Amino acid sequence: MQNEQVLEMRVQKSEERRRAFMHILSDLNTLNRKLTDQRKAMIHILADYEQERSRLAKQTERLYNSRRALMHILQDSHQSNLRLGNSRKAMIHIMSDLKETTEEVKRRELELREKQEQLVQAGKLATLGELTTGVAHELNNPLNNIGLFVGNAIDLIELGMADTEPERILQELHNAMQQVRKATEIISHLRTFGRAASVSREPVGILQVIERSLSLMREQLRLRQIEVVLRFPAEEIIVVGNAIQLEQVFINLLTNARDAMINSPHKLLTIECKAQADAVSISVSDTGPGISPELEQRIFDPFFTTKEVGTGTGLGLSITYGIIKEHQGTITVQSRQNEGASFLIQLPLQFEEL
């Protein structure tokens, strides 16, 4: 309606111009040009009008389509309600399957833990095999001493000195018993280390664990002329863990250090322990050739070894990494080529309130 009014106004103005044209004959050319412009404007107005009419038609068509779509939506709503009921039934089945899947995952995790424990035990038995020679030397000394002390006691008795020097004979027997206790302690330690470790955690003195690990390795280190330097604090440091598993960690690290320094001119093994605010830091360093940067990322991978074929399984550091992780700790390696390697372990401390 507004466009029609505008059109009528423009028509009226055109009539006025025509009347003015009759009165202004001298300016005929100018009026002709104005008339041409007005005709062009009329064409634009008509084109705009046509566009508006076309848009209105399209809007009408969209409104019609929207009405049809609404009808379809209403029809689909009923079908959606039916599908919702089916979806609820499907959801119940999915929840049931999810429960079964969760139980299966738990079972798989239990199997994986059992396999890991078997792997740790296998690595421990392999370590015991390597320790046999050194432990034989450790047992040889007390056995020789036992023979010596008992032999002295027998000689004194055979010489008829049992009545005159009973205290000397008793001292020889006491010395023999002391050596028996020493040998028994070594054998008991081996048997304890060889048993499958339980998964229980308890307060453990970390310095004592390191000392017990060294007691099994000391003869091997001595035969290879490896100097051992210990930098321990004065007081014991308590962590929560499994003593046998932690002992296996340090035996693995000591074995690696021993093998790394086989061709080193200066063989020095340094074990340093520091108590921090909420953790203990233990470093095991050697003076071997070190580890190249490209191998540092793989050093804890299972079955990865830099040793010659037949001399290593590649499980030692992998087992060590797994045990430290189970103890909520971390283990990293720092090394420079031809300057040795240092393994750094951090374990959480046991606090008094625990």
N, C-alpha and C positions, 0 to 999 in steps of 0.2 A: 504494500500500500504506500509506503513511504517513497519507494522508487517511482511509483506512478505519479505521485504528487510532484516529485522532482521533475519527472518527464513533462508533466503538464506546465510547470513553471517555465521549463526550458522552451516548450512550444510557444507559450505566450510571449516570451522574450524574442523568439524568432519572428513572431508576427509583428512585434513592435519594430524589430529591425527592418522587416520588409516594408512596413509603412514609412520608416525613416528613409529607406532606400528610394522610395518614390519622391521624397522631398529633397534628397541630396543627390542629384544627378551628377554634379561635378566630381563627386568622390566615389564614382562607380567602381573604379578598380580596387580602391581600399575596401569597400563593402564586399566586393566579390571575394577578396582574400579572407575577410572575416567570416564570410559565409562558409567558405571552404573549411576554415578552422572549426567552425561550429559543427559542420557535418562530420568531421573527424572525431570531435568530442562526442557526438551522438553515437557514432559507431562504437567508440570505447564504452560508452554507457550501456549500449545494447549488449556488447560483449560481456561486460561485468554482470549485467542482468542475467544473461544466459548462464554464466558461471554460477551465480547464486542459485538460479533455478536448478542447475545440474547438481550442486551440492545438496540442495534441499531434497532432491529426488534420491540421492545416495543415502542421506540421513534417514529418509523414510524407508529405504530398502534395508539399511542396517537395523532400524527399529523393528522391522518385520522379522529379520533374521534373529534378532535378540529374543523376540517373543517365541520364535520356534525353538531357539536354543534353550530357553527357560522351560519350555514344555519337555524337551528331552532331558534336561537336568532333573525335573520333577520325576520323570519316569526312571531315570538312572538312580535317583535317591532310594527308591524302593529296592532296586536291584542291589544297591550298595549296602543296604541294611541286611539283605540276604547274604551278601559276600562277607560282611562283617561277622556274621554268625559263623560262617565257614572259617574266617581268619582266626577267630577265637579258638575254634577247635584245632586249627593248625598250630596256633601258638602253644596250646597245651601239649601237643606232640613235640614241638620244638623244645619246650622246657624239659620234657622228659628225656629227649635226646641229649640236651645240654647236661643234664644231671649224669647221664651215663658217660658222656664224654669227659666230664670232670673227674669222675671216678677212674676212668681209664688213664687220664693224665696223671693222677695221683699214683696209680699203680706203676706207670712207666717211670715216674720220678723215683719211686721206691726201688725199682729194678736198676735204674741208672746209679743210684747211690750204692746199691749192693755191688754193681760192677766196678764202681770206682774204688770201693773198699777192697775188692779182690785185686784190683790193679795195684793199689798201695801195698797190699800184702805181698804180691808178687815182686814188686820192686824191693821190698824189705828183705825177702828171701834172697834175691840176687845180691843185695848188699852184704848179707851175712856170708854168702859164698866168697865175696871178695875179702871179707874181714877174717876168714878162717886162718890164713897164714899168720897174720899179725897176732891174733889171739893165741895161736899155738905158741908163739914166742913169749907172750905174756904169761901163759901157764907154765912154760918151761922153767922160768926162774923160781917160782915158789915150789915146784916139784923138786928141783935140784936142792933147794934149801931144806925141804922136808927130809929128803934122803940124808943130807949132811947132819942135821940135828938129831934125827933118829939114830943114825949110825954112831954119832958121838955117845948117845945114851947107851946104846948096846955095848960099845967098847968099854965104857965105865963099869957097866954091870959085869961084863966078862972078866975084867981085871979085878973083880972083887971089891970094888969101891962103892957098892950100893949102900953099905952100912956107914962108911966113913964120909962119903960126900953125897948124901941124898939130895941136898939142895942144888948141887950142880947138875945132877941127872934131871931133877925136876925142872930146872931152868931150860935145859935142852929140849925137854918135852913141851914146855910152854912155848918155846920159840917155834917148834914144829907145828903146834896147834895154830899159832898166829899165821903161819904160811898156809895152813889148810884153810883158814877162814878167808885169806886173800884169794886163794884159788876158787873157793866156793862162791865168793862174791863175783868173780869174773864170769863163772859159768852161769850163776843166777841172773846176772845182767844180760848175758846172751839169750837165755831162755825167755826172759821178760821181753827183750827187744823182738824176738822171733815170733811171739804170740800175736794173734790178730788183735789189734787195738780196739777197745770199745769206743762207742761214739760219745761217751760221757765226758763232761768238762768239769774241771775242778781247779782250785788254785795250784799253780805250779811255779816253782822257783826256776826262772829261766837260766840263771847262772849255773845251777846244779845240772840242768839239762845239757848245757854246753860242755860242762866238765865230764859228764858221763859219756857224751859222744866222743870227746877227745880220748877218754880212757880206752875206747875200742880202736881208735885210729892211731894212738900215740906210737906204737911200735912200727907201723908202716911209715909214718912220717919220719921217725928216727932213722930207719934203714935207708931212706931216701935223702937223708941229711937236710931235712926241711926244718928250719928254725920256726918255732911257734911263739908269738908274742900275744899276751892277753892283757887287755886294758879294761878291767872291770871296776865298777864302783865298790866301795867298802861293804855296803849292805846288799842283801839279796833283793832281787826285783821279782815281784809276784805278778803273773798273768793268769788269765783263765784259759785253760786248754787241756790237751791230752799229752801227757809227758812222753809217751812212746812215739806218738806221731811227730811231735816237735823234735825229738831226738833223731828221728829219721831225716827230718829236714836238714839238720846240721851235719849229719853223717854224709848226706848227698853233697852238700856244699864243700865239706872237707875233702871228699873223694874227688870232686871236680878240680879243686885247687891243687890237690896232690898230682893229678894227671896233667894239669896245665903247666906245672913247673918242672916237668921231667927233664927238659933240656935247658932250663934257665941256669945261668952261671951263679946267680944269687937267689937262693930259695928261702923266701920269708913269707910266712902265713900269719896274718894279723887279724885278731878277733877283738872288736871293740863294742862295748855295750854302754848305752847312755839312757838314763831315765829322763823323760820329758814330762810335760804337764799331765797328759792323759794317755801316754803311750811310751813304749820302750823301743829304742832304735838299736839294732844290732847289725854291724857290718862285718863281712868276711872277705878279706882282701888277700890277693896273691901277687907274686911278681912274675907271672907268666907272660906270654906274648900278647895277652889281651884279646878282645873280641872286636871284629870289624863292625862298623856302623850298620852295614846291610844285614848282618846276622843278629844284631841285638833285638830286632823285632821278632825273630823266630826262635830265640833261644829257649823259650818256655813252651814251644809247640811239642805235642807228643811225637815221639819217634824221631825227632830232629837231633842229630848229633854231628859234631865236627871230628869225632874220633874215627880211626880206621875201622873198616868192616871187621866185625867180630870182637871189637874191644869195647863197645858201648851199645846200650839198647835205646838210648834217647828218651828214656822214661824218667830219669832222675830229677831233672829240673821241672818237668811237667808235673810229676807227683808232688814235688816241693811247692810249686805254685798252687796246686789244688788244696794242699793241707793248710797253707798260709791263708788262702781265701776262706776256707771253712772256719778258721780262727778269727775271722773279721779283720785280717791284717792285709798288708801289701808287701810285695817283694819286687824290687827293681834292680837293674844291673847298670853300672857305670864303668866304662872302660875306654882306654886309649890304646891305640896300636903300639905294641912293644913296651907298654907301661903297666901291664897287669890289668886284672879285673876286680871289681868290688861289688858284691851283692849286698843290698841294703834291705833289711827286714824291719817292718814296724808292726807291733802288736799292741792292742789295747791293754791298759793296766788293770789289775784287780784292786778295787778300792775297798777300804775297811767296811764301808756300809753295805757292801755286797756280801 
